[in-house]
């Protein structure tokens, strides 16, 4: 019984010395560094700028298609009415 009691009293002392605070701090710093790098990859200025350019190009293409369709409709309407239109402005 005394051996069991002494073993139970010594266990916290044995396990408390097992932690390596320096290693834990190093690992925590590495985690913080990797988290920051991941955030920069996902939300960095270059990435956001590229997304804006892609969206802008797609948006301009849609506008261009709408303007071309409108141009065709106006040209056909003018032809039906017999009115001449300039080829360019």
Secondary structure, 3 states (H helix, E strand, C coil): CHHHHHHHHHHHHHHHCCCCHHHHHHHHHHHHHHHHHHHHHHHCHHHHHHHHHHHHHHHHHHHHHHHHHHHHHHHHHHHHHCCCCCCCC
